[in-house]
Amino acid sequence: MKKLIGFVAILGIVFSLAANVSYTDTAEESHPRPLVVDEI
């Protein structure tokens, strides 16, 4: 039973990390950095 709880906990951590990464990527795409705009 402890193994199942640990497995679910690891899945939850991995899922939260993946969600954070995808959220930050979309935020950067919707709001480009000013330096990139100045270079263009």
mmCIF entry with sequence, helices, sheets and N, C-alpha, C, O atoms, coordinates in Angstrom:
data_MODEL
# 
_entry.id   MODEL 
# 
_entity.id                         1 
_entity.type                       polymer 
_entity.pdbx_number_of_molecules   1 
# 
_entity_poly.entity_id                      1 
_entity_poly.type                           'polypeptide(L)' 
_entity_poly.nstd_linkage                   no 
_entity_poly.nstd_monomer                   no 
_entity_poly.pdbx_seq_one_letter_code       MKKLIGFVAILGIVFSLAANVSYTDTAEESHPRPLVVDEI 
_entity_poly.pdbx_seq_one_letter_code_can   MKKLIGFVAILGIVFSLAANVSYTDTAEESHPRPLVVDEI 
_entity_poly.pdbx_strand_id                 A 
# 
loop_
_entity_poly_seq.entity_id 
_entity_poly_seq.num 
_entity_poly_seq.mon_id 
_entity_poly_seq.hetero 
1 1  MET n 
1 2  LYS n 
1 3  LYS n 
1 4  LEU n 
1 5  ILE n 
1 6  GLY n 
1 7  PHE n 
1 8  VAL n 
1 9  ALA n 
1 10 ILE n 
1 11 LEU n 
1 12 GLY n 
1 13 ILE n 
1 14 VAL n 
1 15 PHE n 
1 16 SER n 
1 17 LEU n 
1 18 ALA n 
1 19 ALA n 
1 20 ASN n 
1 21 VAL n 
1 22 SER n 
1 23 TYR n 
1 24 THR n 
1 25 ASP n 
1 26 THR n 
1 27 ALA n 
1 28 GLU n 
1 29 GLU n 
1 30 SER n 
1 31 HIS n 
1 32 PRO n 
1 33 ARG n 
1 34 PRO n 
1 35 LEU n 
1 36 VAL n 
1 37 VAL n 
1 38 ASP n 
1 39 GLU n 
1 40 ILE n 
# 
_struct_asym.id          A 
_struct_asym.entity_id   1 
# 
loop_
_struct_conf.conf_type_id 
_struct_conf.id 
_struct_conf.pdbx_PDB_helix_id 
_struct_conf.beg_label_comp_id 
_struct_conf.beg_label_asym_id 
_struct_conf.beg_label_seq_id 
_struct_conf.pdbx_beg_PDB_ins_code 
_struct_conf.end_label_comp_id 
_struct_conf.end_label_asym_id 
_struct_conf.end_label_seq_id 
_struct_conf.pdbx_end_PDB_ins_code 
_struct_conf.beg_auth_comp_id 
_struct_conf.beg_auth_asym_id 
_struct_conf.beg_auth_seq_id 
_struct_conf.end_auth_comp_id 
_struct_conf.end_auth_asym_id 
_struct_conf.end_auth_seq_id 
_struct_conf.pdbx_PDB_helix_class 
_struct_conf.details 
_struct_conf.pdbx_PDB_helix_length 
HELX_P HELX_P1 AA1 LYS A 2  ? SER A 30 ? LYS A 2  SER A 30 1 ? 29 
HELX_P HELX_P2 AA2 PRO A 34 ? GLU A 39 ? PRO A 34 GLU A 39 1 ? 6  
# 
_struct_conf_type.id          HELX_P 
_struct_conf_type.criteria    ? 
_struct_conf_type.reference   ? 
# 
loop_
_atom_site.group_PDB 
_atom_site.id 
_atom_site.type_symbol 
_atom_site.label_atom_id 
_atom_site.label_alt_id 
_atom_site.label_comp_id 
_atom_site.label_asym_id 
_atom_site.label_entity_id 
_atom_site.label_seq_id 
_atom_site.pdbx_PDB_ins_code 
_atom_site.Cartn_x 
_atom_site.Cartn_y 
_atom_site.Cartn_z 
_atom_site.occupancy 
_atom_site.B_iso_or_equiv 
_atom_site.pdbx_formal_charge 
_atom_site.auth_seq_id 
_atom_site.auth_comp_id 
_atom_site.auth_asym_id 
_atom_site.auth_atom_id 
_atom_site.pdbx_PDB_model_num 
ATOM 1   N N  . MET A 1 1  ? 0.839  -1.208 0.000   1.00 0.00 ? 1  MET A N  1 
ATOM 2   C CA . MET A 1 1  ? 0.000  0.000  0.000   1.00 0.00 ? 1  MET A CA 1 
ATOM 3   C C  . MET A 1 1  ? 0.870  1.254  0.000   1.00 0.00 ? 1  MET A C  1 
ATOM 4   O O  . MET A 1 1  ? 0.532  2.246  -0.645  1.00 0.00 ? 1  MET A O  1 
ATOM 5   N N  . LYS A 1 2  ? 1.984  1.210  0.719   1.00 0.00 ? 2  LYS A N  1 
ATOM 6   C CA . LYS A 1 2  ? 2.866  2.381  0.757   1.00 0.00 ? 2  LYS A CA 1 
ATOM 7   C C  . LYS A 1 2  ? 3.463  2.652  -0.617  1.00 0.00 ? 2  LYS A C  1 
ATOM 8   O O  . LYS A 1 2  ? 3.662  3.807  -0.995  1.00 0.00 ? 2  LYS A O  1 
ATOM 9   N N  . LYS A 1 3  ? 3.749  1.589  -1.364  1.00 0.00 ? 3  LYS A N  1 
ATOM 10  C CA . LYS A 1 3  ? 4.322  1.788  -2.702  1.00 0.00 ? 3  LYS A CA 1 
ATOM 11  C C  . LYS A 1 3  ? 3.335  2.520  -3.599  1.00 0.00 ? 3  LYS A C  1 
ATOM 12  O O  . LYS A 1 3  ? 3.730  3.386  -4.381  1.00 0.00 ? 3  LYS A O  1 
ATOM 13  N N  . LEU A 1 4  ? 2.060  2.181  -3.494  1.00 0.00 ? 4  LEU A N  1 
ATOM 14  C CA . LEU A 1 4  ? 1.041  2.827  -4.325  1.00 0.00 ? 4  LEU A CA 1 
ATOM 15  C C  . LEU A 1 4  ? 0.942  4.313  -3.989  1.00 0.00 ? 4  LEU A C  1 
ATOM 16  O O  . LEU A 1 4  ? 0.841  5.150  -4.886  1.00 0.00 ? 4  LEU A O  1 
ATOM 17  N N  . ILE A 1 5  ? 0.970  4.636  -2.700  1.00 0.00 ? 5  ILE A N  1 
ATOM 18  C CA . ILE A 1 5  ? 0.885  6.049  -2.289  1.00 0.00 ? 5  ILE A CA 1 
ATOM 19  C C  . ILE A 1 5  ? 2.101  6.815  -2.799  1.00 0.00 ? 5  ILE A C  1 
ATOM 20  O O  . ILE A 1 5  ? 1.969  7.941  -3.279  1.00 0.00 ? 5  ILE A O  1 
ATOM 21  N N  . GLY A 1 6  ? 3.282  6.211  -2.698  1.00 0.00 ? 6  GLY A N  1 
ATOM 22  C CA . GLY A 1 6  ? 4.498  6.872  -3.179  1.00 0.00 ? 6  GLY A CA 1 
ATOM 23  C C  . GLY A 1 6  ? 4.447  7.080  -4.680  1.00 0.00 ? 6  GLY A C  1 
ATOM 24  O O  . GLY A 1 6  ? 4.869  8.122  -5.182  1.00 0.00 ? 6  GLY A O  1 
ATOM 25  N N  . PHE A 1 7  ? 3.931  6.088  -5.401  1.00 0.00 ? 7  PHE A N  1 
ATOM 26  C CA . PHE A 1 7  ? 3.838  6.200  -6.865  1.00 0.00 ? 7  PHE A CA 1 
ATOM 27  C C  . PHE A 1 7  ? 2.898  7.333  -7.257  1.00 0.00 ? 7  PHE A C  1 
ATOM 28  O O  . PHE A 1 7  ? 3.206  8.116  -8.156  1.00 0.00 ? 7  PHE A O  1 
ATOM 29  N N  . VAL A 1 8  ? 1.757  7.423  -6.588  1.00 0.00 ? 8  VAL A N  1 
ATOM 30  C CA . VAL A 1 8  ? 0.793  8.493  -6.883  1.00 0.00 ? 8  VAL A CA 1 
ATOM 31  C C  . VAL A 1 8  ? 1.399  9.852  -6.542  1.00 0.00 ? 8  VAL A C  1 
ATOM 32  O O  . VAL A 1 8  ? 1.177  10.826 -7.260  1.00 0.00 ? 8  VAL A O  1 
ATOM 33  N N  . ALA A 1 9  ? 2.163  9.924  -5.452  1.00 0.00 ? 9  ALA A N  1 
ATOM 34  C CA . ALA A 1 9  ? 2.783  11.191 -5.058  1.00 0.00 ? 9  ALA A CA 1 
ATOM 35  C C  . ALA A 1 9  ? 3.785  11.635 -6.114  1.00 0.00 ? 9  ALA A C  1 
ATOM 36  O O  . ALA A 1 9  ? 3.842  12.814 -6.463  1.00 0.00 ? 9  ALA A O  1 
ATOM 37  N N  . ILE A 1 10 ? 4.582  10.688 -6.630  1.00 0.00 ? 10 ILE A N  1 
ATOM 38  C CA . ILE A 1 10 ? 5.568  11.026 -7.662  1.00 0.00 ? 10 ILE A CA 1 
ATOM 39  C C  . ILE A 1 10 ? 4.853  11.506 -8.925  1.00 0.00 ? 10 ILE A C  1 
ATOM 40  O O  . ILE A 1 10 ? 5.282  12.471 -9.556  1.00 0.00 ? 10 ILE A O  1 
ATOM 41  N N  . LEU A 1 11 ? 3.766  10.833 -9.290  1.00 0.00 ? 11 LEU A N  1 
ATOM 42  C CA . LEU A 1 11 ? 3.016  11.251 -10.478 1.00 0.00 ? 11 LEU A CA 1 
ATOM 43  C C  . LEU A 1 11 ? 2.480  12.672 -10.295 1.00 0.00 ? 11 LEU A C  1 
ATOM 44  O O  . LEU A 1 11 ? 2.502  13.471 -11.232 1.00 0.00 ? 11 LEU A O  1 
ATOM 45  N N  . GLY A 1 12 ? 2.003  12.984 -9.104  1.00 0.00 ? 12 GLY A N  1 
ATOM 46  C CA . GLY A 1 12 ? 1.475  14.323 -8.842  1.00 0.00 ? 12 GLY A CA 1 
ATOM 47  C C  . GLY A 1 12 ? 2.558  15.381 -8.970  1.00 0.00 ? 12 GLY A C  1 
ATOM 48  O O  . GLY A 1 12 ? 2.325  16.451 -9.532  1.00 0.00 ? 12 GLY A O  1 
ATOM 49  N N  . ILE A 1 13 ? 3.753  15.079 -8.446  1.00 0.00 ? 13 ILE A N  1 
ATOM 50  C CA . ILE A 1 13 ? 4.860  16.043 -8.533  1.00 0.00 ? 13 ILE A CA 1 
ATOM 51  C C  . ILE A 1 13 ? 5.262  16.248 -9.988  1.00 0.00 ? 13 ILE A C  1 
ATOM 52  O O  . ILE A 1 13 ? 5.445  17.382 -10.428 1.00 0.00 ? 13 ILE A O  1 
ATOM 53  N N  . VAL A 1 14 ? 5.399  15.156 -10.734 1.00 0.00 ? 14 VAL A N  1 
ATOM 54  C CA . VAL A 1 14 ? 5.803  15.266 -12.145 1.00 0.00 ? 14 VAL A CA 1 
ATOM 55  C C  . VAL A 1 14 ? 4.753  16.045 -12.936 1.00 0.00 ? 14 VAL A C  1 
ATOM 56  O O  . VAL A 1 14 ? 5.095  16.881 -13.773 1.00 0.00 ? 14 VAL A O  1 
ATOM 57  N N  . PHE A 1 15 ? 3.483  15.771 -12.669 1.00 0.00 ? 15 PHE A N  1 
ATOM 58  C CA . PHE A 1 15 ? 2.413  16.460 -13.400 1.00 0.00 ? 15 PHE A CA 1 
ATOM 59  C C  . PHE A 1 15 ? 2.419  17.955 -13.097 1.00 0.00 ? 15 PHE A C  1 
ATOM 60  O O  . PHE A 1 15 ? 2.228  18.773 -13.996 1.00 0.00 ? 15 PHE A O  1 
ATOM 61  N N  . SER A 1 16 ? 2.642  18.315 -11.823 1.00 0.00 ? 16 SER A N  1 
ATOM 62  C CA . SER A 1 16 ? 2.666  19.737 -11.454 1.00 0.00 ? 16 SER A CA 1 
ATOM 63  C C  . SER A 1 16 ? 3.854  20.431 -12.098 1.00 0.00 ? 16 SER A C  1 
ATOM 64  O O  . SER A 1 16 ? 3.733  21.569 -12.551 1.00 0.00 ? 16 SER A O  1 
ATOM 65  N N  . LEU A 1 17 ? 5.004  19.758 -12.143 1.00 0.00 ? 17 LEU A N  1 
ATOM 66  C CA . LEU A 1 17 ? 6.189  20.354 -12.776 1.00 0.00 ? 17 LEU A CA 1 
ATOM 67  C C  . LEU A 1 17 ? 5.937  20.552 -14.264 1.00 0.00 ? 17 LEU A C  1 
ATOM 68  O O  . LEU A 1 17 ? 6.284  21.598 -14.812 1.00 0.00 ? 17 LEU A O  1 
ATOM 69  N N  . ALA A 1 18 ? 5.344  19.572 -14.920 1.00 0.00 ? 18 ALA A N  1 
ATOM 70  C CA . ALA A 1 18 ? 5.068  19.686 -16.355 1.00 0.00 ? 18 ALA A CA 1 
ATOM 71  C C  . ALA A 1 18 ? 4.076  20.825 -16.609 1.00 0.00 ? 18 ALA A C  1 
ATOM 72  O O  . ALA A 1 18 ? 4.217  21.561 -17.586 1.00 0.00 ? 18 ALA A O  1 
ATOM 73  N N  . ALA A 1 19 ? 3.086  20.971 -15.745 1.00 0.00 ? 19 ALA A N  1 
ATOM 74  C CA . ALA A 1 19 ? 2.104  22.045 -15.914 1.00 0.00 ? 19 ALA A CA 1 
ATOM 75  C C  . ALA A 1 19 ? 2.774  23.406 -15.750 1.00 0.00 ? 19 ALA A C  1 
ATOM 76  O O  . ALA A 1 19 ? 2.466  24.341 -16.489 1.00 0.00 ? 19 ALA A O  1 
ATOM 77  N N  . ASN A 1 20 ? 3.690  23.524 -14.782 1.00 0.00 ? 20 ASN A N  1 
ATOM 78  C CA . ASN A 1 20 ? 4.383  24.798 -14.572 1.00 0.00 ? 20 ASN A CA 1 
ATOM 79  C C  . ASN A 1 20 ? 5.240  25.143 -15.778 1.00 0.00 ? 20 ASN A C  1 
ATOM 80  O O  . ASN A 1 20 ? 5.273  26.299 -16.201 1.00 0.00 ? 20 ASN A O  1 
ATOM 81  N N  . VAL A 1 21 ? 5.933  24.158 -16.338 1.00 0.00 ? 21 VAL A N  1 
ATOM 82  C CA . VAL A 1 21 ? 6.801  24.421 -17.495 1.00 0.00 ? 21 VAL A CA 1 
ATOM 83  C C  . VAL A 1 21 ? 5.971  24.872 -18.688 1.00 0.00 ? 21 VAL A C  1 
ATOM 84  O O  . VAL A 1 21 ? 6.330  25.841 -19.357 1.00 0.00 ? 21 VAL A O  1 
ATOM 85  N N  . SER A 1 22 ? 4.866  24.184 -18.963 1.00 0.00 ? 22 SER A N  1 
ATOM 86  C CA . SER A 1 22 ? 4.035  24.546 -20.114 1.00 0.00 ? 22 SER A CA 1 
ATOM 87  C C  . SER A 1 22 ? 3.413  25.923 -19.900 1.00 0.00 ? 22 SER A C  1 
ATOM 88  O O  . SER A 1 22 ? 3.261  26.684 -20.856 1.00 0.00 ? 22 SER A O  1 
ATOM 89  N N  . TYR A 1 23 ? 3.054  26.253 -18.669 1.00 0.00 ? 23 TYR A N  1 
ATOM 90  C CA . TYR A 1 23 ? 2.449  27.564 -18.394 1.00 0.00 ? 23 TYR A CA 1 
ATOM 91  C C  . TYR A 1 23 ? 3.471  28.682 -18.615 1.00 0.00 ? 23 TYR A C  1 
ATOM 92  O O  . TYR A 1 23 ? 3.136  29.714 -19.195 1.00 0.00 ? 23 TYR A O  1 
ATOM 93  N N  . THR A 1 24 ? 4.708  28.490 -18.162 1.00 0.00 ? 24 THR A N  1 
ATOM 94  C CA . THR A 1 24 ? 5.735  29.528 -18.338 1.00 0.00 ? 24 THR A CA 1 
ATOM 95  C C  . THR A 1 24 ? 6.069  29.681 -19.820 1.00 0.00 ? 24 THR A C  1 
ATOM 96  O O  . THR A 1 24 ? 6.312  30.797 -20.279 1.00 0.00 ? 24 THR A O  1 
ATOM 97  N N  . ASP A 1 25 ? 6.084  28.585 -20.575 1.00 0.00 ? 25 ASP A N  1 
ATOM 98  C CA . ASP A 1 25 ? 6.391  28.670 -22.008 1.00 0.00 ? 25 ASP A CA 1 
ATOM 99  C C  . ASP A 1 25 ? 5.319  29.488 -22.731 1.00 0.00 ? 25 ASP A C  1 
ATOM 100 O O  . ASP A 1 25 ? 5.654  30.338 -23.555 1.00 0.00 ? 25 ASP A O  1 
ATOM 101 N N  . THR A 1 26 ? 4.057  29.251 -22.443 1.00 0.00 ? 26 THR A N  1 
ATOM 102 C CA . THR A 1 26 ? 2.983  29.983 -23.112 1.00 0.00 ? 26 THR A CA 1 
ATOM 103 C C  . THR A 1 26 ? 3.015  31.450 -22.687 1.00 0.00 ? 26 THR A C  1 
ATOM 104 O O  . THR A 1 26 ? 2.709  32.329 -23.494 1.00 0.00 ? 26 THR A O  1 
ATOM 105 N N  . ALA A 1 27 ? 3.377  31.727 -21.447 1.00 0.00 ? 27 ALA A N  1 
ATOM 106 C CA . ALA A 1 27 ? 3.432  33.115 -20.979 1.00 0.00 ? 27 ALA A CA 1 
ATOM 107 C C  . ALA A 1 27 ? 4.526  33.871 -21.725 1.00 0.00 ? 27 ALA A C  1 
ATOM 108 O O  . ALA A 1 27 ? 4.333  35.025 -22.107 1.00 0.00 ? 27 ALA A O  1 
ATOM 109 N N  . GLU A 1 28 ? 5.670  33.232 -21.933 1.00 0.00 ? 28 GLU A N  1 
ATOM 110 C CA . GLU A 1 28 ? 6.761  33.898 -22.647 1.00 0.00 ? 28 GLU A CA 1 
ATOM 111 C C  . GLU A 1 28 ? 6.389  34.126 -24.108 1.00 0.00 ? 28 GLU A C  1 
ATOM 112 O O  . GLU A 1 28 ? 6.770  35.138 -24.695 1.00 0.00 ? 28 GLU A O  1 
ATOM 113 N N  . GLU A 1 29 ? 5.651  33.196 -24.692 1.00 0.00 ? 29 GLU A N  1 
ATOM 114 C CA . GLU A 1 29 ? 5.266  33.350 -26.097 1.00 0.00 ? 29 GLU A CA 1 
ATOM 115 C C  . GLU A 1 29 ? 4.250  34.482 -26.258 1.00 0.00 ? 29 GLU A C  1 
ATOM 116 O O  . GLU A 1 29 ? 4.326  35.242 -27.223 1.00 0.00 ? 29 GLU A O  1 
ATOM 117 N N  . SER A 1 30 ? 3.315  34.604 -25.339 1.00 0.00 ? 30 SER A N  1 
ATOM 118 C CA . SER A 1 30 ? 2.291  35.644 -25.449 1.00 0.00 ? 30 SER A CA 1 
ATOM 119 C C  . SER A 1 30 ? 2.883  37.019 -25.140 1.00 0.00 ? 30 SER A C  1 
ATOM 120 O O  . SER A 1 30 ? 2.399  38.029 -25.651 1.00 0.00 ? 30 SER A O  1 
ATOM 121 N N  . HIS A 1 31 ? 3.924  37.064 -24.309 1.00 0.00 ? 31 HIS A N  1 
ATOM 122 C CA . HIS A 1 31 ? 4.571  38.336 -23.967 1.00 0.00 ? 31 HIS A CA 1 
ATOM 123 C C  . HIS A 1 31 ? 6.050  38.261 -24.328 1.00 0.00 ? 31 HIS A C  1 
ATOM 124 O O  . HIS A 1 31 ? 6.865  37.905 -23.477 1.00 0.00 ? 31 HIS A O  1 
ATOM 125 N N  . PRO A 1 32 ? 6.420  38.588 -25.565 1.00 0.00 ? 32 PRO A N  1 
ATOM 126 C CA . PRO A 1 32 ? 7.820  38.508 -25.986 1.00 0.00 ? 32 PRO A CA 1 
ATOM 127 C C  . PRO A 1 32 ? 8.688  39.484 -25.208 1.00 0.00 ? 32 PRO A C  1 
ATOM 128 O O  . PRO A 1 32 ? 8.208  40.497 -24.700 1.00 0.00 ? 32 PRO A O  1 
ATOM 129 N N  . ARG A 1 33 ? 9.961  39.165 -25.123 1.00 0.00 ? 33 ARG A N  1 
ATOM 130 C CA . ARG A 1 33 ? 10.886 40.021 -24.373 1.00 0.00 ? 33 ARG A CA 1 
ATOM 131 C C  . ARG A 1 33 ? 11.186 41.296 -25.164 1.00 0.00 ? 33 ARG A C  1 
ATOM 132 O O  . ARG A 1 33 ? 11.340 41.230 -26.383 1.00 0.00 ? 33 ARG A O  1 
ATOM 133 N N  . PRO A 1 34 ? 11.273 42.445 -24.508 1.00 0.00 ? 34 PRO A N  1 
ATOM 134 C CA . PRO A 1 34 ? 11.551 43.715 -25.197 1.00 0.00 ? 34 PRO A CA 1 
ATOM 135 C C  . PRO A 1 34 ? 12.882 43.682 -25.949 1.00 0.00 ? 34 PRO A C  1 
ATOM 136 O O  . PRO A 1 34 ? 13.003 44.285 -27.015 1.00 0.00 ? 34 PRO A O  1 
ATOM 137 N N  . LEU A 1 35 ? 13.883 42.982 -25.403 1.00 0.00 ? 35 LEU A N  1 
ATOM 138 C CA . LEU A 1 35 ? 15.194 42.939 -26.057 1.00 0.00 ? 35 LEU A CA 1 
ATOM 139 C C  . LEU A 1 35 ? 15.075 42.322 -27.445 1.00 0.00 ? 35 LEU A C  1 
ATOM 140 O O  . LEU A 1 35 ? 15.712 42.787 -28.390 1.00 0.00 ? 35 LEU A O  1 
ATOM 141 N N  . VAL A 1 36 ? 14.262 41.277 -27.569 1.00 0.00 ? 36 VAL A N  1 
ATOM 142 C CA . VAL A 1 36 ? 14.105 40.624 -28.872 1.00 0.00 ? 36 VAL A CA 1 
ATOM 143 C C  . VAL A 1 36 ? 13.453 41.588 -29.856 1.00 0.00 ? 36 VAL A C  1 
ATOM 144 O O  . VAL A 1 36 ? 13.846 41.636 -31.021 1.00 0.00 ? 36 VAL A O  1 
ATOM 145 N N  . VAL A 1 37 ? 12.474 42.347 -29.410 1.00 0.00 ? 37 VAL A N  1 
ATOM 146 C CA . VAL A 1 37 ? 11.788 43.301 -30.290 1.00 0.00 ? 37 VAL A CA 1 
ATOM 147 C C  . VAL A 1 37 ? 12.753 44.402 -30.715 1.00 0.00 ? 37 VAL A C  1 
ATOM 148 O O  . VAL A 1 37 ? 12.730 44.831 -31.869 1.00 0.00 ? 37 VAL A O  1 
ATOM 149 N N  . ASP A 1 38 ? 13.602 44.864 -29.797 1.00 0.00 ? 38 ASP A N  1 
ATOM 150 C CA . ASP A 1 38 ? 14.554 45.932 -30.129 1.00 0.00 ? 38 ASP A CA 1 
ATOM 151 C C  . ASP A 1 38 ? 15.565 45.454 -31.165 1.00 0.00 ? 38 ASP A C  1 
ATOM 152 O O  . ASP A 1 38 ? 15.945 46.210 -32.059 1.00 0.00 ? 38 ASP A O  1 
ATOM 153 N N  . GLU A 1 39 ? 16.003 44.193 -31.047 1.00 0.00 ? 39 GLU A N  1 
ATOM 154 C CA . GLU A 1 39 ? 16.983 43.665 -31.999 1.00 0.00 ? 39 GLU A CA 1 
ATOM 155 C C  . GLU A 1 39 ? 16.389 43.599 -33.404 1.00 0.00 ? 39 GLU A C  1 
ATOM 156 O O  . GLU A 1 39 ? 17.085 43.840 -34.390 1.00 0.00 ? 39 GLU A O  1 
ATOM 157 N N  . ILE A 1 40 ? 15.109 43.276 -33.489 1.00 0.00 ? 40 ILE A N  1 
ATOM 158 C CA . ILE A 1 40 ? 14.474 43.197 -34.808 1.00 0.00 ? 40 ILE A CA 1 
ATOM 159 C C  . ILE A 1 40 ? 14.312 44.607 -35.365 1.00 0.00 ? 40 ILE A C  1 
ATOM 160 O O  . ILE A 1 40 ? 13.797 44.779 -36.470 1.00 0.00 ? 40 ILE A O  1 
# 
